[in-house]
Amino acid sequence: MLDKSNAITFIGALLEVASKKGRFEQIEKDLELVSDVITRHAKLKTVLFHPSITRDDKKHLIKKVLGESVSELMRNFLCMLVDRRKEELLEFIPDVYKDVIYEKKDIVKARVQTAFPLTGERLSEFKKRLHNVAGKTVELEIVHNPEILGGMIIQVGNTMIDGSVVNRLKNLKTRLLSIQTA
């Protein structure tokens, strides 16, 4: 049984080789295409993952399906996975490739929920502050969530900072209730 950590390792190695060969952007595009094909075509995954189909047939299928739309480096990578009987790693590509690419490019994803839209100068100032705190380039996803009433909820990686008015009110309520019962 293979897991995501194996996929991260293999994709990281692919991107390392691509970077050394000056083909990082091409492999990034190839991974996007492979991810799209894997996501859309469940029958392709069924054939590639089936243990009774020969490695040569699987490699022929990869070459036929992707053809010249991906680089030779990508085709070789996919065939290498088949040769090593690790084609099941292809299932994880849609989930992990962007994370690996972001790590290589020193980019971190941040999700921000705000009660009111961040625009203009407030948005650019906020991006600068996040960049300074994270020490990396920040790709920002802003979600408008009026239910938080005010403030914001920021999630960067596995870290979440809840500075919403709703959260502050809940905390205040908890403290007031603990004072009454004391």
C-alpha positions as CSV (number, residue, x, y, z in Angstrom):
1,M,0.0,0.0,0.0
2,L,1.4,3.4,-1.0
3,D,0.7,6.7,0.6
4,K,1.0,10.4,-0.1
5,S,4.4,10.7,1.4
6,N,5.8,8.4,-1.3
7,A,4.1,10.6,-3.9
8,I,5.6,13.7,-2.4
9,T,9.0,12.1,-2.5
10,F,8.8,11.0,-6.1
11,I,7.3,14.3,-7.4
12,G,9.9,16.2,-5.4
13,A,12.6,14.1,-7.1
14,L,11.0,14.8,-10.5
15,L,10.9,18.5,-9.9
16,E,14.5,18.5,-8.7
17,V,15.7,16.8,-11.9
18,A,13.5,19.2,-14.0
19,S,15.0,22.2,-12.2
20,K,18.5,21.0,-12.9
21,K,17.6,20.5,-16.6
22,G,15.9,23.9,-16.7
23,R,12.5,22.4,-17.4
24,F,10.7,23.2,-14.1
25,E,7.9,25.1,-15.7
26,Q,7.4,22.4,-18.4
27,I,7.1,19.7,-15.7
28,E,4.8,21.9,-13.7
29,K,2.5,22.1,-16.8
30,D,2.9,18.4,-17.4
31,L,1.8,17.6,-13.8
32,E,-1.2,19.8,-14.2
33,L,-2.2,17.9,-17.4
34,V,-1.5,14.5,-15.8
35,S,-3.5,15.5,-12.7
36,D,-6.4,16.6,-14.9
37,V,-6.3,13.3,-16.9
38,I,-6.2,11.2,-13.8
39,T,-9.1,13.2,-12.2
40,R,-11.3,13.0,-15.3
41,H,-10.7,9.4,-16.4
42,A,-11.5,6.8,-13.8
43,K,-11.2,4.0,-16.3
44,L,-7.6,5.0,-17.1
45,K,-6.8,4.6,-13.4
46,T,-8.5,1.2,-13.3
47,V,-6.4,-0.1,-16.1
48,L,-3.1,1.4,-14.8
49,F,-3.7,0.0,-11.3
50,H,-4.8,-3.4,-12.4
51,P,-2.2,-6.0,-11.4
52,S,-2.9,-8.4,-14.3
53,I,-2.1,-5.9,-17.0
54,T,1.5,-6.0,-18.0
55,R,3.9,-3.2,-17.4
56,D,4.5,-2.9,-21.2
57,D,0.8,-2.5,-21.8
58,K,0.6,0.2,-19.1
59,K,3.5,2.1,-20.6
60,H,2.1,1.8,-24.0
61,L,-1.2,3.2,-22.7
62,I,0.5,6.1,-21.0
63,K,2.3,7.0,-24.3
64,K,-0.9,6.6,-26.3
65,V,-3.0,8.7,-23.9
66,L,-0.5,11.5,-23.2
67,G,1.5,11.3,-26.4
68,E,3.3,14.5,-27.3
69,S,1.2,16.6,-24.9
70,V,3.7,16.0,-22.1
71,S,7.5,16.2,-22.2
72,E,9.8,13.2,-22.6
73,L,10.9,13.7,-19.0
74,M,7.3,13.3,-17.8
75,R,6.7,10.2,-20.0
76,N,9.9,8.7,-18.6
77,F,8.8,9.5,-15.1
78,L,5.5,7.8,-15.6
79,C,7.0,4.8,-17.2
80,M,9.5,4.6,-14.4
81,L,6.7,4.5,-11.9
82,V,5.2,1.6,-13.8
83,D,8.5,-0.2,-14.0
84,R,8.9,0.0,-10.2
85,R,5.3,-1.0,-9.7
86,K,4.4,2.3,-8.1
87,E,1.8,3.4,-10.6
88,E,-0.7,3.8,-7.7
89,L,1.2,7.0,-6.8
90,L,-0.5,8.5,-9.8
91,E,-3.7,8.6,-7.8
92,F,-2.1,11.1,-5.4
93,I,-0.7,13.5,-8.0
94,P,-3.9,15.7,-8.0
95,D,-3.6,16.1,-4.2
96,V,0.1,16.6,-3.8
97,Y,1.8,18.1,-6.8
98,K,0.9,21.7,-6.1
99,D,2.1,21.5,-2.6
100,V,5.4,20.1,-3.7
101,I,5.7,22.8,-6.4
102,Y,4.9,25.5,-3.8
103,E,7.5,24.2,-1.5
104,K,10.1,24.2,-4.2
105,K,9.2,27.8,-5.1
106,D,9.1,28.8,-1.5
107,I,5.4,29.7,-1.6
108,V,2.9,29.1,1.2
109,K,-0.9,29.0,0.8
110,A,-3.0,31.1,3.2
111,R,-6.8,31.1,3.5
112,V,-8.3,34.2,5.0
113,Q,-11.9,34.5,6.1
114,T,-13.2,38.1,6.5
115,A,-16.5,39.6,7.3
116,F,-15.9,42.4,4.8
117,P,-14.0,42.1,1.5
118,L,-10.3,43.0,1.5
119,T,-9.5,45.2,-1.4
120,G,-7.0,47.7,-2.7
121,E,-4.5,49.1,-0.3
122,R,-5.8,47.0,2.7
123,L,-5.3,43.8,0.7
124,S,-1.7,44.7,-0.5
125,E,-0.7,45.7,3.1
126,F,-2.2,42.5,4.4
127,K,-0.2,40.5,1.8
128,K,3.0,42.3,2.8
129,R,2.5,41.5,6.5
130,L,1.8,37.9,5.8
131,H,4.9,37.7,3.7
132,N,6.9,39.2,6.5
133,V,5.5,36.8,9.1
134,A,5.7,33.7,6.9
135,G,9.1,34.6,5.4
136,K,7.8,33.2,2.1
137,T,5.7,34.4,-0.8
138,V,2.1,34.0,0.1
139,E,-0.7,32.8,-2.2
140,L,-3.8,34.2,-0.7
141,E,-7.3,32.8,-0.9
142,I,-9.8,35.2,0.5
143,V,-13.2,34.0,1.6
144,H,-16.0,36.4,2.4
145,N,-17.8,35.0,5.5
146,P,-20.3,37.5,7.1
147,E,-21.0,35.0,9.9
148,I,-17.8,35.9,11.7
149,L,-19.2,39.4,12.1
150,G,-15.8,41.1,12.0
151,G,-12.1,40.5,12.3
152,M,-10.7,37.5,10.3
153,I,-9.7,33.9,10.5
154,I,-6.2,33.2,9.0
155,Q,-5.0,29.7,8.1
156,V,-1.4,29.2,6.9
157,G,-0.5,25.6,6.5
158,N,-1.5,23.8,9.7
159,T,-1.7,27.0,11.7
160,M,-4.9,28.8,12.3
161,I,-5.4,32.2,14.0
162,D,-9.0,33.0,14.8
163,G,-9.4,36.7,15.4
164,S,-13.1,36.8,14.5
165,V,-15.6,38.7,16.5
166,V,-17.7,35.5,16.9
167,N,-14.7,33.7,18.5
168,R,-14.0,36.6,20.8
169,L,-17.7,36.7,21.9
170,K,-17.6,32.9,22.6
171,N,-14.5,33.3,24.7
172,L,-16.0,36.2,26.6
173,K,-19.2,34.2,27.2
174,T,-17.1,31.3,28.6
175,R,-15.1,33.6,30.9
176,L,-18.3,35.2,32.2
177,L,-20.0,31.9,32.8
178,S,-16.9,30.6,34.7
179,I,-17.0,33.8,36.9
180,Q,-20.7,33.3,37.8
181,T,-20.2,29.7,38.9
182,A,-17.1,30.5,41.0
